[in-house]
Amino acid sequence: METKEKLIFTSDYTEGAHPAIMQRLNDTNFEKTAGYGNDEYSESAREKIRAACNAPEADIFFLAGGTQANAVMISSILRPYQGVIAADSGHISVHEAGAIEFGGHKVLTLPEKDGKINADQIAELVKKYELDESRDHMVMPGMVYISQPTEFGTLYSLSELKDISETCRKNCITLYLDGARLAYALACPENDVTLPDIAALCDAFYIGGTKCGTLFGEAVVIPKHDMIPHLFTMIKQNGALLAKGRITGIQFETLFTDDLYLNIGRPAIEAAARIRSALLEKGYTLAFPSPTNQIFILFEKDQADKLSEKIEMGFWENRGEDRVIMRIATSWATKDSDVDRLIEML
């Protein structure tokens, strides 16, 4: 009897790239272009991203990955004595190996609720700093970091994003949004935040490619032109500048042709909805109310071990001695047949 391969649902960047991107890279493979993103494909991608964000003056840079984007943007915006506010579950707080602290900036964490922080928490932290007579001996809050979706796969609503943006501007601190999985947020029926909304409300953000159909790469968008002078130089200084910049440019030009980026996350959202429904129907407990492509399940440890023999899931965290949270992540490339098999195994 034929043994089927183990199902892999560990993350949303296990596959290569969308076929349209692979085809475009192959078609242009032997062309000779300028380096470092100064080629016609990268400029075309920038124009398409500006149009999609309704941000005609935006500066756009292509970086190799999300950690590089976060580290470069945070270090280039903050003054040496400032820190960045984030949820205690935020990616820069937990899963970036101290990259932000390595760059000389403290992550000022706030308690999360479903992976999110809110405007009142931010205002309170800033006020507490300002009223402290020893503030000259402390790290000044200079930026707010959020992600869409959050680390728990949840979404900031437009109302929540507006409140946070208003609080940041009132207190003269920068709002930066990590969009590593932004395509999945944009494709989610529960989402009411658009790319133009993000460009209007955030001082800087990045559009994720690595987890959203590219081989690698993220597009950093700064809606206000020249907000960060000499950012190109700082990107190179931090080892995040690709010599063959046209490879990232071509990938994003493809993603922003015929609304591919707005639609590429839809298969992941549909697959996750099917899996989520099956989990609830079969009596499993979901750890977080995520509507996007990440599903977090609270298992008994022996139950998780048994399922892990057939389904490769991502470990999230232990809950006491006997329980564990595991993550199932779908992607733009998830196959219906794999979803069928997973549901059957449950």
LUMKOLSE-136284 format. One line per 8 residues: number of its first residue (from 1); their letters; for each residue x negated, y negated, z negated of C-alpha. Coordinates in Angstrom, 1 decimal, decimal comma, m for minus. Example, Ala and Ser with C-alpha at 12.3 -4.5 7.8 and 13.67 -1.06 7.14 Angstrom:
<pts>
1> as> m12,3/4,5/m7,8; m13,7/1,1/m7,1
</pts>
This chain:
<pts>
1> metkekli> 0,0/0,0/0,0; m1,4/m3,4/1,0; m2,3/m5,7/m1,9; m1,4/m9,3/m1,4; m3,9/m12,0/m2,2; m3,6/m13,9/m5,5; m1,4/m17,1/m5,1; m3,3/m20,3/m5,7
9> ftsdyteg> m1,4/m23,3/m7,2; m4,2/m24,8/m9,2; m4,4/m28,2/m7,5; m3,4/m30,3/m4,5; m6,8/m30,5/m2,9; m7,7/m26,9/m2,4; m6,9/m27,0/1,4; m8,9/m28,9/4,0
17> ahpaimqr> m7,2/m31,6/5,9; m4,0/m32,2/7,8; m4,2/m30,8/11,4; m3,7/m34,3/12,9; m6,8/m35,5/11,1; m8,8/m32,5/12,0; m7,8/m33,0/15,7; m8,7/m36,7/15,6
25> lndtnfek> m12,1/m36,0/14,0; m12,8/m33,3/16,6; m11,7/m35,6/19,5; m14,1/m38,4/18,3; m16,9/m36,2/17,1; m19,5/m37,1/19,7; m18,8/m40,8/19,8; m21,5/m43,2/18,6
33> tagygnde> m20,2/m45,9/16,3; m21,5/m48,5/13,8; m22,1/m47,2/10,3; m20,8/m48,1/6,8; m17,2/m48,7/7,9; m18,0/m51,4/10,5; m16,6/m49,3/13,3; m13,4/m49,9/15,3
41> ysesarek> m11,6/m46,9/13,7; m12,1/m48,2/10,2; m11,0/m51,7/11,2; m7,9/m50,2/12,9; m7,2/m48,3/9,7; m7,5/m51,5/7,7; m5,0/m53,3/9,9; m2,5/m50,5/9,6
49> iraacnap> m2,8/m50,4/5,8; m2,4/m54,2/5,6; 0,8/m53,9/7,7; 2,1/m51,0/5,6; 1,4/m52,9/2,4; 2,7/m56,2/3,8; m0,6/m57,7/2,6; m2,1/m59,4/5,7
57> eadiffla> m5,1/m60,9/3,8; m6,1/m57,8/1,9; m9,6/m56,6/1,6; m9,9/m52,8/2,2; m12,8/m50,5/1,4; m13,1/m46,8/2,0; m14,8/m44,8/m0,8; m15,7/m41,2/m1,1
65> ggtqanav> m13,6/m40,2/m4,0; m11,3/m41,2/m6,9; m13,9/m41,3/m9,7; m16,1/m43,5/m7,5; m13,2/m45,8/m6,7; m12,2/m46,2/m10,4; m15,8/m46,7/m11,6; m16,7/m49,2/m9,0
73> missilrp> m13,5/m51,2/m9,3; m13,5/m51,3/m13,1; m17,2/m52,3/m13,3; m17,0/m54,9/m10,6; m13,9/m56,6/m12,0; m14,6/m56,6/m15,8; m17,1/m58,8/m17,5; m19,8/m57,0/m19,6
81> yqgviaad> m17,9/m57,6/m22,8; m14,5/m56,4/m21,6; m12,7/m53,1/m21,7; m9,9/m51,5/m19,8; m6,5/m50,6/m21,3; m5,1/m47,2/m20,4; m2,8/m44,4/m21,6; m4,6/m42,0/m23,9
89> sghisvhe> m3,7/m39,3/m21,3; m5,0/m41,5/m18,4; m7,4/m40,0/m15,9; m10,2/m42,4/m16,8; m9,6/m41,6/m20,5; m9,7/m37,8/m20,1; m10,9/m36,3/m16,8; m13,6/m38,6/m15,5
97> agaiefgg> m16,5/m37,4/m17,7; m16,9/m40,8/m19,3; m17,7/m42,5/m16,0; m16,1/m45,8/m17,1; m18,1/m45,8/m20,4; m21,2/m44,8/m18,5; m20,7/m48,0/m16,5; m20,7/m50,0/m19,8
105> hkvltlpe> m17,0/m50,5/m20,4; m14,9/m49,1/m23,1; m11,5/m47,5/m22,4; m9,0/m49,0/m24,8; m6,4/m46,3/m25,2; m2,7/m46,7/m26,0; m0,3/m43,8/m26,9; 1,5/m42,5/m23,9
113> kdgkinad> 5,1/m41,5/m23,5; 5,6/m39,1/m20,6; 2,1/m40,2/m19,4; 3,1/m43,9/m19,3; 2,3/m47,1/m21,2; 4,6/m50,1/m21,3; 4,4/m53,9/m21,2; 5,2/m54,3/m24,9
121> qiaelvkk> 2,3/m52,1/m25,9; m0,1/m54,1/m23,7; 1,1/m57,4/m25,1; 0,7/m56,2/m28,6; m2,8/m55,0/m28,0; m3,9/m58,3/m26,4; m2,2/m60,3/m29,2; m3,9/m58,2/m31,9
129> yeldesrd> m7,3/m58,9/m30,3; m6,6/m62,6/m30,0; m5,5/m62,9/m33,6; m8,4/m61,0/m35,0; m10,9/m63,4/m36,6; m13,7/m60,9/m35,8; m12,8/m60,7/m32,1; m16,2/m62,0/m31,0
137> hmvmpgmv> m17,6/m58,7/m32,4; m15,0/m56,6/m30,4; m14,3/m55,4/m26,9; m12,0/m57,9/m25,1; m9,2/m56,3/m23,1; m9,7/m57,4/m19,5; m7,8/m55,0/m17,4; m4,9/m52,5/m17,4
145> yisqptef> m5,3/m49,2/m15,7; m2,2/m47,1/m14,7; m1,7/m44,4/m12,1; 1,2/m43,6/m9,8; 2,1/m40,8/m10,4; 0,8/m40,5/m13,9; m1,5/m37,8/m15,1; 1,7/m35,9/m16,1
153> gtlyslse> 3,3/m36,3/m12,7; 5,8/m38,9/m14,0; 6,6/m42,2/m12,2; 6,6/m45,8/m13,2; 9,8/m47,4/m12,0; 9,8/m50,8/m10,2; 11,2/m52,4/m13,3; 8,4/m51,0/m15,5
161> lkdisetc> 5,8/m52,0/m13,0; 7,2/m55,6/m12,8; 7,1/m55,9/m16,6; 3,5/m54,7/m16,8; 2,5/m57,0/m14,0; 4,1/m60,0/m15,6; 2,5/m59,2/m18,9; m1,0/m58,9/m17,3
169> rkncitly> m0,6/m62,2/m15,4; 0,7/m64,0/m18,5; m2,4/m62,8/m20,4; m4,9/m63,3/m17,5; m5,9/m59,7/m17,3; m6,2/m57,6/m14,1; m3,7/m54,8/m13,2; m5,3/m51,9/m11,4
177> ldgarlay> m3,4/m48,9/m10,1; m4,9/m45,5/m9,4; m3,1/m43,9/m6,4; m4,9/m40,6/m6,2; m1,5/m38,9/m5,6; 0,3/m41,9/m4,3; 1,7/m40,0/m1,2; 3,6/m37,7/m3,5
185> alacpend> 5,1/m40,7/m5,4; 6,2/m42,3/m2,2; 7,9/m39,1/m1,0; 9,7/m38,5/m4,3; 13,5/m39,2/m4,2; 13,3/m40,6/m7,8; 10,7/m43,2/m6,8; 11,8/m46,8/m6,2
193> vtlpdiaa> 8,3/m48,4/m5,8; 7,0/m49,1/m2,3; 3,5/m49,9/m1,0; 4,5/m53,6/m0,6; 5,7/m53,6/m4,2; 2,3/m52,3/m5,4; 0,4/m54,8/m3,3; 2,6/m57,7/m4,7
201> lcdafyig> 2,4/m56,6/m8,3; m1,2/m55,2/m8,7; m4,5/m57,1/m8,4; m6,2/m54,0/m6,9; m5,2/m50,3/m6,2; m6,3/m47,4/m4,2; m4,4/m45,2/m1,8; m5,4/m41,6/m2,3
209> gtkcgtlf> m6,6/m39,4/0,5; m8,5/m36,5/m1,1; m5,3/m35,1/m2,7; m3,0/m36,3/0,1; m4,2/m34,7/3,3; m7,8/m35,9/4,0; m11,0/m34,0/3,7; m12,1/m36,7/1,3
217> geavvipk> m11,9/m40,4/0,8; m9,8/m43,1/m0,9; m8,8/m46,6/0,5; m9,2/m49,4/m2,1; m6,9/m52,3/m1,4; m7,4/m55,8/m2,9; m4,4/m57,9/m1,8; m6,1/m61,2/m2,5
225> hdmiphlf> m8,9/m61,8/0,0; m12,4/m62,1/m1,5; m11,2/m61,6/m5,1; m14,4/m59,6/m5,7; m17,3/m61,3/m3,8; m20,0/m58,9/m2,6; m18,0/m55,8/m3,4; m19,5/m54,0/m0,4
233> tmikqnga> m22,9/m54,4/m1,9; m21,7/m53,1/m5,3; m20,1/m50,1/m3,6; m23,5/m49,2/m2,1; m25,2/m50,0/m5,4; m23,0/m47,4/m7,1; m23,7/m44,7/m4,5; m20,2/m44,8/m3,2
241> llakgrit> m20,8/m46,1/0,4; m20,7/m43,6/3,2; m23,2/m44,1/6,1; m20,8/m42,3/8,4; m18,0/m44,6/7,4; m16,0/m44,0/10,5; m15,1/m40,5/9,2; m13,0/m42,0/6,4
249> giqfetlf> m11,7/m44,7/8,7; m10,5/m42,2/11,2; m8,7/m40,2/8,5; m6,9/m43,2/7,2; m6,1/m44,5/10,6; m4,4/m41,2/11,3; m2,6/m41,2/8,0; m1,2/m44,6/8,7
257> tddlylni> 0,0/m43,8/12,2; 3,7/m43,0/12,7; 4,3/m43,2/8,9; 2,4/m39,9/8,3; 1,3/m41,1/4,8; 4,9/m41,9/3,8; 6,0/m38,4/4,9; 3,0/m36,2/4,2
265> grpaieaa> 4,0/m35,6/0,5; 7,5/m34,5/1,3; 6,7/m30,7/1,7; 5,0/m30,8/m1,7; 7,9/m32,5/m3,4; 10,4/m30,0/m1,9; 8,3/m27,0/m2,8; 7,9/m28,3/m6,4
273> arirsall> 11,6/m28,9/m6,7; 12,3/m25,3/m5,7; 9,7/m24,0/m8,2; 11,0/m26,3/m11,0; 14,5/m25,1/m10,4; 13,5/m21,5/m10,5; 11,5/m22,0/m13,7; 14,5/m23,5/m15,5
281> ekgytlaf> 16,9/m20,9/m14,2; 14,6/m18,1/m15,5; 14,3/m19,7/m19,0; 10,8/m21,3/m18,8; 10,1/m24,5/m20,7; 8,7/m27,5/m18,9; 6,3/m29,6/m20,9; 6,8/m32,9/m19,2
289> psptnqif> 9,7/m34,4/m17,1; 7,7/m34,6/m13,9; 9,6/m35,1/m10,6; 6,6/m35,1/m8,3; 4,3/m32,3/m7,1; 2,8/m31,3/m10,5; 4,7/m28,9/m12,8; 3,6/m28,4/m16,4
297> ilfekdqa> 4,9/m25,2/m18,1; 4,7/m24,3/m21,8; 3,8/m20,6/m22,0; 3,2/m18,1/m24,7; m0,5/m17,3/m24,2; 0,2/m13,6/m23,4; 2,8/m14,7/m20,9; 0,4/m17,1/m19,2
305> dklsekie> m2,3/m14,4/m19,1; 0,1/m11,9/m17,4; 1,2/m14,4/m14,8; m2,4/m15,5/m14,2; m3,2/m12,0/m12,9; m1,1/m12,9/m9,9; m0,8/m16,7/m9,8; m3,8/m19,0/m10,2
313> mgfwenrg> m2,6/m22,0/m12,2; m4,5/m24,9/m13,7; m5,2/m24,9/m17,4; m3,9/m28,1/m19,0; m4,1/m27,8/m22,8; m3,7/m25,5/m25,8; m0,7/m26,0/m28,0; m1,6/m24,4/m31,3
321> edrvimri> m2,9/m20,8/m31,4; m0,2/m19,1/m29,5; 0,9/m21,4/m26,8; m0,7/m23,1/m23,7; 0,4/m25,6/m21,1; m0,5/m24,6/m17,5; m0,1/m26,6/m14,4; 1,3/m25,6/m11,0
329> atswatkd> 0,5/m28,1/m8,3; 2,0/m28,1/m4,8; 0,5/m30,0/m1,8; 1,2/m31,3/1,7; 0,1/m27,9/2,9; 2,1/m25,6/0,5; 3,7/m22,8/2,5; 7,4/m21,8/2,0
337> sdvdrlie> 6,3/m18,1/1,9; 4,0/m18,8/m1,0; 6,8/m20,6/m2,9; 9,0/m17,6/m2,2; 6,4/m15,2/m3,6; 5,8/m17,3/m6,7; 9,5/m17,5/m7,5; 9,7/m13,8/m7,1
345> ml> 6,8/m13,2/m9,5; 8,4/m15,5/m12,1
</pts>
